[in-house]
Amino acid sequence: MDLREFWQCVDTVFGVGHGRTIASEHVVLDLGGSTPQDALGRGIDPGAVWRAMCADFDVPYEYHWGLPEARR
């Protein structure tokens, strides 16, 4: 997953405004106690960051590896 797809997933699953707020403010323990945006800034793989967000928010498994329609 690249950054473009990461942000597309965030915007689609959480909504543009809410998703961006989550990414910048929600602390994810699986990311070392940092926000998703900070983790991305440290060079953590966007896919790993996305899956950590999915786990924290109980996002359905079908979205854990990206948007279902994008994988077809």
N, CA, C, O and CB atoms as a CASP TS submission, in Angstrom:
PFRMAT TS
TARGET T0000
AUTHOR 0000-0000-0000
METHOD Language model
MODEL 1
PARENT N/A
ATOM      1  N   MET     1       0.856  -1.174   0.000  1.00  0.00           N
ATOM      2  CA  MET     1       0.000   0.000   0.000  1.00  0.00           C
ATOM      3  C   MET     1       0.900   1.235   0.000  1.00  0.00           C
ATOM      4  O   MET     1       1.827   1.336   0.804  1.00  0.00           O
ATOM      5  CB  MET     1      -0.973  -0.001   1.231  1.00  0.00           C
ATOM      6  N   ASP     2       0.622   2.163  -0.900  1.00  0.00           N
ATOM      7  CA  ASP     2       1.371   3.418  -0.908  1.00  0.00           C
ATOM      8  C   ASP     2       0.579   4.487  -0.142  1.00  0.00           C
ATOM      9  O   ASP     2      -0.542   4.245   0.304  1.00  0.00           O
ATOM     10  CB  ASP     2       1.659   3.882  -2.373  1.00  0.00           C
ATOM     11  N   LEU     3       1.175   5.657  -0.002  1.00  0.00           N
ATOM     12  CA  LEU     3       0.511   6.728   0.756  1.00  0.00           C
ATOM     13  C   LEU     3      -0.806   7.154   0.130  1.00  0.00           C
ATOM     14  O   LEU     3      -1.766   7.451   0.841  1.00  0.00           O
ATOM     15  CB  LEU     3       1.426   7.931   0.868  1.00  0.00           C
ATOM     16  N   ARG     4      -0.858   7.186  -1.192  1.00  0.00           N
ATOM     17  CA  ARG     4      -2.097   7.575  -1.873  1.00  0.00           C
ATOM     18  C   ARG     4      -3.222   6.623  -1.496  1.00  0.00           C
ATOM     19  O   ARG     4      -4.329   7.058  -1.180  1.00  0.00           O
ATOM     20  CB  ARG     4      -1.900   7.592  -3.407  1.00  0.00           C
ATOM     21  N   GLU     5      -2.941   5.326  -1.528  1.00  0.00           N
ATOM     22  CA  GLU     5      -3.969   4.347  -1.181  1.00  0.00           C
ATOM     23  C   GLU     5      -4.312   4.420   0.310  1.00  0.00           C
ATOM     24  O   GLU     5      -5.472   4.259   0.690  1.00  0.00           O
ATOM     25  CB  GLU     5      -3.503   2.928  -1.550  1.00  0.00           C
ATOM     26  N   PHE     6      -3.307   4.662   1.150  1.00  0.00           N
ATOM     27  CA  PHE     6      -3.565   4.815   2.582  1.00  0.00           C
ATOM     28  C   PHE     6      -4.602   5.909   2.823  1.00  0.00           C
ATOM     29  O   PHE     6      -5.595   5.693   3.519  1.00  0.00           O
ATOM     30  CB  PHE     6      -2.260   5.139   3.337  1.00  0.00           C
ATOM     31  N   TRP     7      -4.362   7.090   2.240  1.00  0.00           N
ATOM     32  CA  TRP     7      -5.283   8.205   2.460  1.00  0.00           C
ATOM     33  C   TRP     7      -6.641   7.952   1.817  1.00  0.00           C
ATOM     34  O   TRP     7      -7.663   8.413   2.326  1.00  0.00           O
ATOM     35  CB  TRP     7      -4.687   9.495   1.915  1.00  0.00           C
ATOM     36  N   GLN     8      -6.659   7.235   0.719  1.00  0.00           N
ATOM     37  CA  GLN     8      -7.936   6.877   0.092  1.00  0.00           C
ATOM     38  C   GLN     8      -8.735   5.974   1.034  1.00  0.00           C
ATOM     39  O   GLN     8      -9.946   6.142   1.182  1.00  0.00           O
ATOM     40  CB  GLN     8      -7.702   6.169  -1.279  1.00  0.00           C
ATOM     41  N   CYS     9      -8.056   5.021   1.668  1.00  0.00           N
ATOM     42  CA  CYS     9      -8.724   4.142   2.633  1.00  0.00           C
ATOM     43  C   CYS     9      -9.247   4.942   3.826  1.00  0.00           C
ATOM     44  O   CYS     9     -10.390   4.761   4.246  1.00  0.00           O
ATOM     45  CB  CYS     9      -7.760   3.039   3.115  1.00  0.00           C
ATOM     46  N   VAL    10      -8.412   5.820   4.366  1.00  0.00           N
ATOM     47  CA  VAL    10      -8.819   6.651   5.507  1.00  0.00           C
ATOM     48  C   VAL    10     -10.067   7.453   5.152  1.00  0.00           C
ATOM     49  O   VAL    10     -11.040   7.469   5.906  1.00  0.00           O
ATOM     50  CB  VAL    10      -7.670   7.603   5.932  1.00  0.00           C
ATOM     51  N   ASP    11     -10.031   8.117   4.001  1.00  0.00           N
ATOM     52  CA  ASP    11     -11.154   8.965   3.593  1.00  0.00           C
ATOM     53  C   ASP    11     -12.417   8.159   3.332  1.00  0.00           C
ATOM     54  O   ASP    11     -13.513   8.603   3.677  1.00  0.00           O
ATOM     55  CB  ASP    11     -10.788   9.753   2.351  1.00  0.00           C
ATOM     56  N   THR    12     -12.284   6.991   2.733  1.00  0.00           N
ATOM     57  CA  THR    12     -13.444   6.170   2.393  1.00  0.00           C
ATOM     58  C   THR    12     -14.067   5.529   3.628  1.00  0.00           C
ATOM     59  O   THR    12     -15.287   5.548   3.793  1.00  0.00           O
ATOM     60  CB  THR    12     -13.048   5.092   1.398  1.00  0.00           C
ATOM     61  N   VAL    13     -13.238   4.968   4.485  1.00  0.00           N
ATOM     62  CA  VAL    13     -13.753   4.226   5.640  1.00  0.00           C
ATOM     63  C   VAL    13     -14.234   5.157   6.758  1.00  0.00           C
ATOM     64  O   VAL    13     -15.272   4.902   7.370  1.00  0.00           O
ATOM     65  CB  VAL    13     -12.675   3.289   6.179  1.00  0.00           C
ATOM     66  N   PHE    14     -13.497   6.222   7.024  1.00  0.00           N
ATOM     67  CA  PHE    14     -13.828   7.092   8.154  1.00  0.00           C
ATOM     68  C   PHE    14     -14.478   8.414   7.751  1.00  0.00           C
ATOM     69  O   PHE    14     -15.020   9.117   8.603  1.00  0.00           O
ATOM     70  CB  PHE    14     -12.591   7.377   8.940  1.00  0.00           C
ATOM     71  N   GLY    15     -14.432   8.756   6.486  1.00  0.00           N
ATOM     72  CA  GLY    15     -14.905  10.066   6.035  1.00  0.00           C
ATOM     73  C   GLY    15     -13.737  11.035   5.988  1.00  0.00           C
ATOM     74  O   GLY    15     -12.810  10.938   6.791  1.00  0.00           O
ATOM     75  N   VAL    16     -13.782  11.969   5.050  1.00  0.00           N
ATOM     76  CA  VAL    16     -12.630  12.849   4.824  1.00  0.00           C
ATOM     77  C   VAL    16     -12.236  13.622   6.082  1.00  0.00           C
ATOM     78  O   VAL    16     -11.088  13.529   6.516  1.00  0.00           O
ATOM     79  CB  VAL    16     -12.935  13.828   3.698  1.00  0.00           C
ATOM     80  N   GLY    17     -13.132  14.359   6.661  1.00  0.00           N
ATOM     81  CA  GLY    17     -12.788  15.163   7.834  1.00  0.00           C
ATOM     82  C   GLY    17     -12.454  14.330   9.051  1.00  0.00           C
ATOM     83  O   GLY    17     -11.431  14.548   9.700  1.00  0.00           O
ATOM     84  N   HIS    18     -13.314  13.376   9.362  1.00  0.00           N
ATOM     85  CA  HIS    18     -13.126  12.542  10.553  1.00  0.00           C
ATOM     86  C   HIS    18     -11.874  11.680  10.421  1.00  0.00           C
ATOM     87  O   HIS    18     -11.114  11.540  11.380  1.00  0.00           O
ATOM     88  CB  HIS    18     -14.358  11.651  10.786  1.00  0.00           C
ATOM     89  N   GLY    19     -11.660  11.113   9.259  1.00  0.00           N
ATOM     90  CA  GLY    19     -10.494  10.255   9.047  1.00  0.00           C
ATOM     91  C   GLY    19      -9.184  10.999   9.214  1.00  0.00           C
ATOM     92  O   GLY    19      -8.235  10.478   9.800  1.00  0.00           O
ATOM     93  N   ARG    20      -9.132  12.214   8.701  1.00  0.00           N
ATOM     94  CA  ARG    20      -7.903  13.018   8.827  1.00  0.00           C
ATOM     95  C   ARG    20      -7.659  13.393  10.287  1.00  0.00           C
ATOM     96  O   ARG    20      -6.511  13.464  10.725  1.00  0.00           O
ATOM     97  CB  ARG    20      -7.993  14.300   7.955  1.00  0.00           C
ATOM     98  N   THR    21      -8.728  13.633  11.040  1.00  0.00           N
ATOM     99  CA  THR    21      -8.588  13.922  12.470  1.00  0.00           C
ATOM    100  C   THR    21      -8.075  12.695  13.211  1.00  0.00           C
ATOM    101  O   THR    21      -7.183  12.805  14.052  1.00  0.00           O
ATOM    102  CB  THR    21      -9.932  14.384  13.069  1.00  0.00           C
ATOM    103  N   ILE    22      -8.629  11.536  12.906  1.00  0.00           N
ATOM    104  CA  ILE    22      -8.155  10.294  13.527  1.00  0.00           C
ATOM    105  C   ILE    22      -6.671  10.105  13.242  1.00  0.00           C
ATOM    106  O   ILE    22      -5.896   9.807  14.151  1.00  0.00           O
ATOM    107  CB  ILE    22      -8.963   9.075  13.013  1.00  0.00           C
ATOM    108  N   ALA    23      -6.275  10.276  11.995  1.00  0.00           N
ATOM    109  CA  ALA    23      -4.884  10.052  11.601  1.00  0.00           C
ATOM    110  C   ALA    23      -3.920  11.003  12.313  1.00  0.00           C
ATOM    111  O   ALA    23      -2.772  10.646  12.576  1.00  0.00           O
ATOM    112  CB  ALA    23      -4.740  10.210  10.097  1.00  0.00           C
ATOM    113  N   SER    24      -4.383  12.193  12.618  1.00  0.00           N
ATOM    114  CA  SER    24      -3.480  13.164  13.240  1.00  0.00           C
ATOM    115  C   SER    24      -3.558  13.194  14.764  1.00  0.00           C
ATOM    116  O   SER    24      -2.654  13.720  15.413  1.00  0.00           O
ATOM    117  CB  SER    24      -3.777  14.530  12.711  1.00  0.00           C
ATOM    118  N   GLU    25      -4.634  12.632  15.354  1.00  0.00           N
ATOM    119  CA  GLU    25      -4.809  12.766  16.803  1.00  0.00           C
ATOM    120  C   GLU    25      -4.930  11.458  17.578  1.00  0.00           C
ATOM    121  O   GLU    25      -4.614  11.428  18.767  1.00  0.00           O
ATOM    122  CB  GLU    25      -6.008  13.573  17.065  1.00  0.00           C
ATOM    123  N   HIS    26      -5.375  10.386  16.947  1.00  0.00           N
ATOM    124  CA  HIS    26      -5.605   9.130  17.669  1.00  0.00           C
ATOM    125  C   HIS    26      -4.283   8.391  17.895  1.00  0.00           C
ATOM    126  O   HIS    26      -3.553   8.114  16.943  1.00  0.00           O
ATOM    127  CB  HIS    26      -6.597   8.230  16.890  1.00  0.00           C
ATOM    128  N   VAL    27      -3.982   8.077  19.142  1.00  0.00           N
ATOM    129  CA  VAL    27      -2.765   7.343  19.480  1.00  0.00           C
ATOM    130  C   VAL    27      -3.040   5.850  19.354  1.00  0.00           C
ATOM    131  O   VAL    27      -3.991   5.330  19.936  1.00  0.00           O
ATOM    132  CB  VAL    27      -2.273   7.698  20.917  1.00  0.00           C
ATOM    133  N   VAL    28      -2.198   5.173  18.590  1.00  0.00           N
ATOM    134  CA  VAL    28      -2.338   3.734  18.347  1.00  0.00           C
ATOM    135  C   VAL    28      -1.189   3.017  19.059  1.00  0.00           C
ATOM    136  O   VAL    28      -0.025   3.221  18.717  1.00  0.00           O
ATOM    137  CB  VAL    28      -2.341   3.409  16.802  1.00  0.00           C
ATOM    138  N   LEU    29      -1.507   2.188  20.036  1.00  0.00           N
ATOM    139  CA  LEU    29      -0.469   1.491  20.796  1.00  0.00           C
ATOM    140  C   LEU    29       0.385   0.600  19.905  1.00  0.00           C
ATOM    141  O   LEU    29       1.595   0.502  20.108  1.00  0.00           O
ATOM    142  CB  LEU    29      -1.097   0.659  21.901  1.00  0.00           C
ATOM    143  N   ASP    30      -0.229  -0.049  18.921  1.00  0.00           N
ATOM    144  CA  ASP    30       0.522  -0.926  18.019  1.00  0.00           C
ATOM    145  C   ASP    30       1.513  -0.165  17.138  1.00  0.00           C
ATOM    146  O   ASP    30       2.343  -0.775  16.464  1.00  0.00           O
ATOM    147  CB  ASP    30      -0.439  -1.702  17.144  1.00  0.00           C
ATOM    148  N   LEU    31       1.426   1.148  17.142  1.00  0.00           N
ATOM    149  CA  LEU    31       2.371   1.981  16.385  1.00  0.00           C
ATOM    150  C   LEU    31       3.365   2.650  17.337  1.00  0.00           C
ATOM    151  O   LEU    31       3.904   3.716  17.041  1.00  0.00           O
ATOM    152  CB  LEU    31       1.613   3.055  15.555  1.00  0.00           C
ATOM    153  N   GLY    32       3.596   2.013  18.471  1.00  0.00           N
ATOM    154  CA  GLY    32       4.537   2.561  19.439  1.00  0.00           C
ATOM    155  C   GLY    32       3.991   3.743  20.210  1.00  0.00           C
ATOM    156  O   GLY    32       4.752   4.570  20.713  1.00  0.00           O
ATOM    157  N   GLY    33       2.672   3.825  20.305  1.00  0.00           N
ATOM    158  CA  GLY    33       2.049   4.916  21.042  1.00  0.00           C
ATOM    159  C   GLY    33       2.073   6.233  20.294  1.00  0.00           C
ATOM    160  O   GLY    33       2.084   7.304  20.902  1.00  0.00           O
ATOM    161  N   SER    34       2.080   6.152  18.978  1.00  0.00           N
ATOM    162  CA  SER    34       2.073   7.378  18.175  1.00  0.00           C
ATOM    163  C   SER    34       0.807   7.446  17.334  1.00  0.00           C
ATOM    164  O   SER    34       0.056   6.477  17.228  1.00  0.00           O
ATOM    165  CB  SER    34       3.324   7.449  17.269  1.00  0.00           C
ATOM    166  N   THR    35       0.593   8.592  16.750  1.00  0.00           N
ATOM    167  CA  THR    35      -0.538   8.742  15.839  1.00  0.00           C
ATOM    168  C   THR    35      -0.173   8.122  14.493  1.00  0.00           C
ATOM    169  O   THR    35       1.010   7.980  14.182  1.00  0.00           O
ATOM    170  CB  THR    35      -0.931  10.244  15.673  1.00  0.00           C
ATOM    171  N   PRO    36      -1.160   7.755  13.702  1.00  0.00           N
ATOM    172  CA  PRO    36      -0.862   7.237  12.368  1.00  0.00           C
ATOM    173  C   PRO    36      -0.016   8.211  11.546  1.00  0.00           C
ATOM    174  O   PRO    36       0.908   7.790  10.850  1.00  0.00           O
ATOM    175  CB  PRO    36      -2.157   6.932  11.631  1.00  0.00           C
ATOM    176  N   GLN    37      -0.317   9.482  11.618  1.00  0.00           N
ATOM    177  CA  GLN    37       0.433  10.468  10.839  1.00  0.00           C
ATOM    178  C   GLN    37       1.897  10.522  11.290  1.00  0.00           C
ATOM    179  O   GLN    37       2.794  10.619  10.453  1.00  0.00           O
ATOM    180  CB  GLN    37      -0.216  11.860  10.970  1.00  0.00           C
ATOM    181  N   ASP    38       2.145  10.463  12.592  1.00  0.00           N
ATOM    182  CA  ASP    38       3.520  10.445  13.096  1.00  0.00           C
ATOM    183  C   ASP    38       4.245   9.175  12.658  1.00  0.00           C
ATOM    184  O   ASP    38       5.420   9.218  12.294  1.00  0.00           O
ATOM    185  CB  ASP    38       3.531  10.557  14.630  1.00  0.00           C
ATOM    186  N   ALA    39       3.536   8.046  12.695  1.00  0.00           N
ATOM    187  CA  ALA    39       4.136   6.779  12.270  1.00  0.00           C
ATOM    188  C   ALA    39       4.542   6.841  10.798  1.00  0.00           C
ATOM    189  O   ALA    39       5.621   6.377  10.428  1.00  0.00           O
ATOM    190  CB  ALA    39       3.154   5.613  12.504  1.00  0.00           C
ATOM    191  N   LEU    40       3.688   7.407   9.973  1.00  0.00           N
ATOM    192  CA  LEU    40       4.031   7.568   8.560  1.00  0.00           C
ATOM    193  C   LEU    40       5.258   8.462   8.410  1.00  0.00           C
ATOM    194  O   LEU    40       6.132   8.193   7.586  1.00  0.00           O
ATOM    195  CB  LEU    40       2.840   8.156   7.774  1.00  0.00           C
ATOM    196  N   GLY    41       5.320   9.512   9.199  1.00  0.00           N
ATOM    197  CA  GLY    41       6.459  10.423   9.159  1.00  0.00           C
ATOM    198  C   GLY    41       7.760   9.768   9.578  1.00  0.00           C
ATOM    199  O   GLY    41       8.836  10.191   9.154  1.00  0.00           O
ATOM    200  N   ARG    42       7.669   8.734  10.410  1.00  0.00           N
ATOM    201  CA  ARG    42       8.854   7.981  10.833  1.00  0.00           C
ATOM    202  C   ARG    42       9.225   6.904   9.830  1.00  0.00           C
ATOM    203  O   ARG    42      10.205   6.184  10.023  1.00  0.00           O
ATOM    204  CB  ARG    42       8.620   7.352  12.198  1.00  0.00           C
ATOM    205  N   GLY    43       8.450   6.788   8.761  1.00  0.00           N
ATOM    206  CA  GLY    43       8.778   5.828   7.715  1.00  0.00           C
ATOM    207  C   GLY    43       8.149   4.460   7.871  1.00  0.00           C
ATOM    208  O   GLY    43       8.532   3.526   7.166  1.00  0.00           O
ATOM    209  N   ILE    44       7.194   4.315   8.776  1.00  0.00           N
ATOM    210  CA  ILE    44       6.506   3.032   8.912  1.00  0.00           C
ATOM    211  C   ILE    44       5.635   2.815   7.681  1.00  0.00           C
ATOM    212  O   ILE    44       4.991   3.742   7.190  1.00  0.00           O
ATOM    213  CB  ILE    44       5.648   2.983  10.219  1.00  0.00           C
ATOM    214  N   ASP    45       5.626   1.595   7.197  1.00  0.00           N
ATOM    215  CA  ASP    45       4.878   1.234   5.994  1.00  0.00           C
ATOM    216  C   ASP    45       3.414   1.655   6.114  1.00  0.00           C
ATOM    217  O   ASP    45       2.766   1.346   7.114  1.00  0.00           O
ATOM    218  CB  ASP    45       4.974  -0.276   5.738  1.00  0.00           C
ATOM    219  N   PRO    46       2.884   2.356   5.110  1.00  0.00           N
ATOM    220  CA  PRO    46       1.486   2.789   5.160  1.00  0.00           C
ATOM    221  C   PRO    46       0.501   1.637   5.360  1.00  0.00           C
ATOM    222  O   PRO    46      -0.517   1.809   6.031  1.00  0.00           O
ATOM    223  CB  PRO    46       1.141   3.524   3.893  1.00  0.00           C
ATOM    224  N   GLY    47       0.787   0.474   4.793  1.00  0.00           N
ATOM    225  CA  GLY    47      -0.095  -0.676   4.978  1.00  0.00           C
ATOM    226  C   GLY    47      -0.142  -1.125   6.429  1.00  0.00           C
ATOM    227  O   GLY    47      -1.205  -1.476   6.941  1.00  0.00           O
ATOM    228  N   ALA    48       1.005  -1.115   7.091  1.00  0.00           N
ATOM    229  CA  ALA    48       1.054  -1.491   8.504  1.00  0.00           C
ATOM    230  C   ALA    48       0.311  -0.465   9.360  1.00  0.00           C
ATOM    231  O   ALA    48      -0.379  -0.824  10.313  1.00  0.00           O
ATOM    232  CB  ALA    48       2.517  -1.622   8.978  1.00  0.00           C
ATOM    233  N   VAL    49       0.457   0.801   9.014  1.00  0.00           N
ATOM    234  CA  VAL    49      -0.256   1.854   9.742  1.00  0.00           C
ATOM    235  C   VAL    49      -1.760   1.687   9.546  1.00  0.00           C
ATOM    236  O   VAL    49      -2.533   1.791  10.498  1.00  0.00           O
ATOM    237  CB  VAL    49       0.202   3.262   9.267  1.00  0.00           C
ATOM    238  N   TRP    50      -2.164   1.430   8.318  1.00  0.00           N
ATOM    239  CA  TRP    50      -3.590   1.250   8.025  1.00  0.00           C
ATOM    240  C   TRP    50      -4.159   0.062   8.794  1.00  0.00           C
ATOM    241  O   TRP    50      -5.234   0.171   9.383  1.00  0.00           O
ATOM    242  CB  TRP    50      -3.810   1.054   6.515  1.00  0.00           C
ATOM    243  N   ARG    51      -3.458  -1.070   8.799  1.00  0.00           N
ATOM    244  CA  ARG    51      -3.962  -2.253   9.507  1.00  0.00           C
ATOM    245  C   ARG    51      -4.045  -2.005  11.014  1.00  0.00           C
ATOM    246  O   ARG    51      -4.949  -2.520  11.672  1.00  0.00           O
ATOM    247  CB  ARG    51      -3.062  -3.467   9.225  1.00  0.00           C
ATOM    248  N   ALA    52      -3.116  -1.225  11.569  1.00  0.00           N
ATOM    249  CA  ALA    52      -3.186  -0.874  12.994  1.00  0.00           C
ATOM    250  C   ALA    52      -4.418  -0.010  13.270  1.00  0.00           C
ATOM    251  O   ALA    52      -5.087  -0.188  14.288  1.00  0.00           O
ATOM    252  CB  ALA    52      -1.899  -0.131  13.437  1.00  0.00           C
ATOM    253  N   MET    53      -4.714   0.915  12.374  1.00  0.00           N
ATOM    254  CA  MET    53      -5.930   1.727  12.524  1.00  0.00           C
ATOM    255  C   MET    53      -7.167   0.841  12.434  1.00  0.00           C
ATOM    256  O   MET    53      -8.105   0.995  13.216  1.00  0.00           O
ATOM    257  CB  MET    53      -5.987   2.839  11.444  1.00  0.00           C
ATOM    258  N   CYS    54      -7.166  -0.079  11.487  1.00  0.00           N
ATOM    259  CA  CYS    54      -8.307  -0.993  11.329  1.00  0.00           C
ATOM    260  C   CYS    54      -8.547  -1.782  12.606  1.00  0.00           C
ATOM    261  O   CYS    54      -9.689  -1.948  13.034  1.00  0.00           O
ATOM    262  CB  CYS    54      -8.073  -1.957  10.153  1.00  0.00           C
ATOM    263  N   ALA    55      -7.471  -2.269  13.212  1.00  0.00           N
ATOM    264  CA  ALA    55      -7.603  -3.053  14.439  1.00  0.00           C
ATOM    265  C   ALA    55      -8.164  -2.196  15.574  1.00  0.00           C
ATOM    266  O   ALA    55      -9.028  -2.653  16.323  1.00  0.00           O
ATOM    267  CB  ALA    55      -6.243  -3.648  14.845  1.00  0.00           C
ATOM    268  N   ASP    56      -7.685  -0.971  15.706  1.00  0.00           N
ATOM    269  CA  ASP    56      -8.155  -0.093  16.782  1.00  0.00           C
ATOM    270  C   ASP    56      -9.630   0.267  16.648  1.00  0.00           C
ATOM    271  O   ASP    56     -10.318   0.462  17.650  1.00  0.00           O
ATOM    272  CB  ASP    56      -7.330   1.174  16.808  1.00  0.00           C
ATOM    273  N   PHE    57     -10.111   0.354  15.423  1.00  0.00           N
ATOM    274  CA  PHE    57     -11.484   0.805  15.198  1.00  0.00           C
ATOM    275  C   PHE    57     -12.414  -0.305  14.712  1.00  0.00           C
ATOM    276  O   PHE    57     -13.519  -0.030  14.245  1.00  0.00           O
ATOM    277  CB  PHE    57     -11.488   1.930  14.199  1.00  0.00           C
ATOM    278  N   ASP    58     -11.970  -1.557  14.821  1.00  0.00           N
ATOM    279  CA  ASP    58     -12.795  -2.703  14.418  1.00  0.00           C
ATOM    280  C   ASP    58     -13.347  -2.553  13.003  1.00  0.00           C
ATOM    281  O   ASP    58     -14.515  -2.842  12.744  1.00  0.00           O
ATOM    282  CB  ASP    58     -13.947  -2.884  15.395  1.00  0.00           C
ATOM    283  N   VAL    59     -12.496  -2.099  12.101  1.00  0.00           N
ATOM    284  CA  VAL    59     -12.875  -1.991  10.688  1.00  0.00           C
ATOM    285  C   VAL    59     -13.026  -3.408  10.139  1.00  0.00           C
ATOM    286  O   VAL    59     -12.184  -4.257  10.433  1.00  0.00           O
ATOM    287  CB  VAL    59     -11.807  -1.168   9.859  1.00  0.00           C
ATOM    288  N   PRO    60     -14.062  -3.696   9.356  1.00  0.00           N
ATOM    289  CA  PRO    60     -14.245  -5.037   8.797  1.00  0.00           C
ATOM    290  C   PRO    60     -12.984  -5.526   8.066  1.00  0.00           C
ATOM    291  O   PRO    60     -12.303  -4.759   7.387  1.00  0.00           O
ATOM    292  CB  PRO    60     -15.441  -5.046   7.836  1.00  0.00           C
ATOM    293  N   TYR    61     -12.699  -6.810   8.225  1.00  0.00           N
ATOM    294  CA  TYR    61     -11.469  -7.400   7.687  1.00  0.00           C
ATOM    295  C   TYR    61     -11.301  -7.151   6.190  1.00  0.00           C
ATOM    296  O   TYR    61     -10.175  -7.015   5.713  1.00  0.00           O
ATOM    297  CB  TYR    61     -11.454  -8.890   7.955  1.00  0.00           C
ATOM    298  N   GLU    62     -12.387  -7.092   5.453  1.00  0.00           N
ATOM    299  CA  GLU    62     -12.293  -6.909   4.001  1.00  0.00           C
ATOM    300  C   GLU    62     -11.572  -5.615   3.628  1.00  0.00           C
ATOM    301  O   GLU    62     -11.125  -5.473   2.490  1.00  0.00           O
ATOM    302  CB  GLU    62     -13.684  -6.915   3.384  1.00  0.00           C
ATOM    303  N   TYR    63     -11.449  -4.672   4.559  1.00  0.00           N
ATOM    304  CA  TYR    63     -10.764  -3.403   4.295  1.00  0.00           C
ATOM    305  C   TYR    63      -9.319  -3.377   4.793  1.00  0.00           C
ATOM    306  O   TYR    63      -8.596  -2.420   4.513  1.00  0.00           O
ATOM    307  CB  TYR    63     -11.530  -2.275   4.933  1.00  0.00           C
ATOM    308  N   HIS    64      -8.887  -4.390   5.516  1.00  0.00           N
ATOM    309  CA  HIS    64      -7.560  -4.369   6.133  1.00  0.00           C
ATOM    310  C   HIS    64      -6.424  -4.308   5.123  1.00  0.00           C
ATOM    311  O   HIS    64      -5.337  -3.839   5.463  1.00  0.00           O
ATOM    312  CB  HIS    64      -7.386  -5.581   6.996  1.00  0.00           C
ATOM    313  N   TRP    65      -6.632  -4.754   3.919  1.00  0.00           N
ATOM    314  CA  TRP    65      -5.572  -4.777   2.898  1.00  0.00           C
ATOM    315  C   TRP    65      -5.860  -3.775   1.789  1.00  0.00           C
ATOM    316  O   TRP    65      -5.309  -3.888   0.694  1.00  0.00           O
ATOM    317  CB  TRP    65      -5.425  -6.186   2.302  1.00  0.00           C
ATOM    318  N   GLY    66      -6.707  -2.809   2.060  1.00  0.00           N
ATOM    319  CA  GLY    66      -7.058  -1.787   1.079  1.00  0.00           C
ATOM    320  C   GLY    66      -8.542  -1.846   0.778  1.00  0.00           C
ATOM    321  O   GLY    66      -9.281  -2.638   1.362  1.00  0.00           O
ATOM    322  N   LEU    67      -8.958  -1.004  -0.134  1.00  0.00           N
ATOM    323  CA  LEU    67     -10.369  -0.974  -0.513  1.00  0.00           C
ATOM    324  C   LEU    67     -10.680  -2.172  -1.392  1.00  0.00           C
ATOM    325  O   LEU    67      -9.956  -2.438  -2.351  1.00  0.00           O
ATOM    326  CB  LEU    67     -10.722   0.346  -1.244  1.00  0.00           C
ATOM    327  N   PRO    68     -11.750  -2.902  -1.080  1.00  0.00           N
ATOM    328  CA  PRO    68     -12.063  -4.117  -1.844  1.00  0.00           C
ATOM    329  C   PRO    68     -12.134  -3.887  -3.351  1.00  0.00           C
ATOM    330  O   PRO    68     -11.626  -4.706  -4.116  1.00  0.00           O
ATOM    331  CB  PRO    68     -13.373  -4.688  -1.370  1.00  0.00           C
ATOM    332  N   GLU    69     -12.747  -2.800  -3.791  1.00  0.00           N
ATOM    333  CA  GLU    69     -12.892  -2.572  -5.232  1.00  0.00           C
ATOM    334  C   GLU    69     -11.552  -2.267  -5.894  1.00  0.00           C
ATOM    335  O   GLU    69     -11.409  -2.469  -7.100  1.00  0.00           O
ATOM    336  CB  GLU    69     -13.868  -1.427  -5.489  1.00  0.00           C
ATOM    337  N   ALA    70     -10.575  -1.788  -5.141  1.00  0.00           N
ATOM    338  CA  ALA    70      -9.256  -1.476  -5.703  1.00  0.00           C
ATOM    339  C   ALA    70      -8.423  -2.731  -5.930  1.00  0.00           C
ATOM    340  O   ALA    70      -7.455  -2.697  -6.690  1.00  0.00           O
ATOM    341  CB  ALA    70      -8.504  -0.520  -4.785  1.00  0.00           C
ATOM    342  N   ARG    71      -8.782  -3.841  -5.281  1.00  0.00           N
ATOM    343  CA  ARG    71      -8.004  -5.078  -5.412  1.00  0.00           C
ATOM    344  C   ARG    71      -8.492  -5.957  -6.540  1.00  0.00           C
ATOM    345  O   ARG    71      -7.885  -6.994  -6.806  1.00  0.00           O
ATOM    346  CB  ARG    71      -8.044  -5.854  -4.127  1.00  0.00           C
ATOM    347  N   ARG    72      -9.553  -5.587  -7.205  1.00  0.00           N
ATOM    348  CA  ARG    72     -10.108  -6.431  -8.269  1.00  0.00           C
ATOM    349  C   ARG    72      -9.305  -6.342  -9.529  1.00  0.00           C
ATOM    350  O   ARG    72      -9.637  -6.991 -10.521  1.00  0.00           O
ATOM    351  CB  ARG    72     -11.533  -6.054  -8.558  1.00  0.00           C
TER
END
